[in-house]
Amino acid sequence: MNNPSTMPPLMSSIPNEPSPYANYQYQGDVSEPLPGGGIRQSGLGIASLILGILTAIMLFATICFAGYMEAATPGGMTDDSPILVLVGLFILAGMFGNFVGVILAAVGLAQKDRAKSVSVIGLCLNIMCLLGVAALMVLGTVAG
C-alpha cells in the first residue's frame, strides 16, 4: 500500500506544471483484502441478487395482475384470452431470469478470493422464486 507521506502533493507550486497524478498508476492487486479486512464481493453474485429481486417483483406483479383480471372479468378469463397469453409469457420470462440468476450465483460461488454471501443470497432468492412459481403451477393444475 502507498504511504501517504511519500505521495506527491495535491497541487503543484508552479501554476503551469502538470499534475503529479497525471501518470499515477494503482500499485495494488484487485484481489487483495479491503482495508477493513474483508474481501471483495463477487460481481456475478451481485448481478444474481439484482436479477432475483427484479424478477421477483415482476413475477409478483404479474401474478397479482392475473388474479385481478380473473376477478374483474365476468365468468373468468377464457383459455384463449390474449391477456392470459401475455401473463404466461411474463411468467416464463421471469422464470428464465431466475434460471440465469441461479447460473450467475453458482459461478459467483465458484470464484476464488471473493466473498460468497451475496452469491448465496442471490441463489436462494432465485431458487425460491422458481419453486414458488412451480408450486403455483401445480396448485393451478390440481385446482383445475
N, C-alpha and C positions, 0 to 999 in steps of 0.2 A: 504494500500500500504506500502511496506517496506521503511523505512527511510534509505537513503544511508549511513548515519553516523553510523548506527547500523549493517551494513552488514560486514562480515568478509573481511579482506584484500585479494587482488588477489593472492599474493604469500606468502607462509609461510616463516618465518625467519629460520626455521630448514630445511635443504635440503631434508631429507628423510621423512618428515612428510606428510601425505596425504593431499590433497587439502581440504580446509574448505568447498568447494562447493560440495563435493562428495555426501553428503546426503541432499542437499538443495532441498526443495520441494516448488512449486508455492503455494502461500497462497491465491490467489485471486479467483474470480468466473469468469467463461468463459463468462457469460452474463453481466458482469459489463461494464460500459461505457469505451470507449477507452480514452487515455489521452487527445485527442483533444475535447472531449465532445460528440463525435458521438457514435453510437452503431455498432456492427459488422454486416457485410453483411451476408445474407443467403447463405450457401454453395449450396443449391439446386437452388437458383436464379442464382448463378454464373454458375452452370452446365447447366441451361436452356439457359443462354445467349451464352455460348460457343457452345452448341449444335445447337442453332439457327444460329449462324454465320457459323458454318461448313456446316450445311445442306443448308443454303442459297447459299454458294459458290458452293456446289455440284450441287444443282438444276440449278443454273445459267450456270455452265459449261456443264451440261447435255443438257439443252435446246439449248445452243449455238452449241454444237456438233450435235444435231439433225437437227438444221437449216442448218448447214454446209453440213451434209450428204445429206439432201434433195436437196440442191442446187447443190452439186457436182455429184449426181447420175443422169445420163441421163434418163429423163422421170420420175424422182422422185422415192422414195422408195416404194416398194410394201408392202402390209399388212403383209405378212409372212416373211419379211426380218429379219434375226437374229439380225441385228444391231437395228432395231426398237423395237424388243422384249427386248433387253438389255437396251435401252433408257427408255422403260416403267418400267422395274424393278428398274432402278436407281431413277426414279421419285417416284415410290411407296416407295422405301427405304427412300428417302428424306422426303416424307410426313409422314411416320412412325416416323422418327426422330423428325419432328415438333410436332406430337401428343405427343410424350414423353416429348419434351420441354415444351409444354403447361401444362402438368401434373406437371412437376417439378416446373414450375413457380407458379402454383396455390398452391402447397404445400409450396413453399417458401414464398408466400404471407400470408399464414395462420400461419407461425411460429411467436411465441411471442418473444419479446426482440431482434428482428433482423430488420435491415434496409430493406426497401421494394423496393428501387429504381432499383437495378439490376434485381430483380424478375419482376418488371413491364416492364423493357426494354426487358427482355427475352421473356415475354409473348407477348408483341406487335410484336417483330420480328418473333416469331414462327407463330402467327396468320396471319401476313402479308404474310409470305411465303405460308401458306396453302391457303389463299384467292387468292394469285397470281397464284398458280398452278391450283386452281379450275377455275379461270377466263380464263386461257389459255385452259383448257379442254373444257369449254363452247364455247369459241371462235373457237376452232378447230372443235367442233361438228357442230356449226352453219355454219361455212365456208365450211364444208363438204369435 
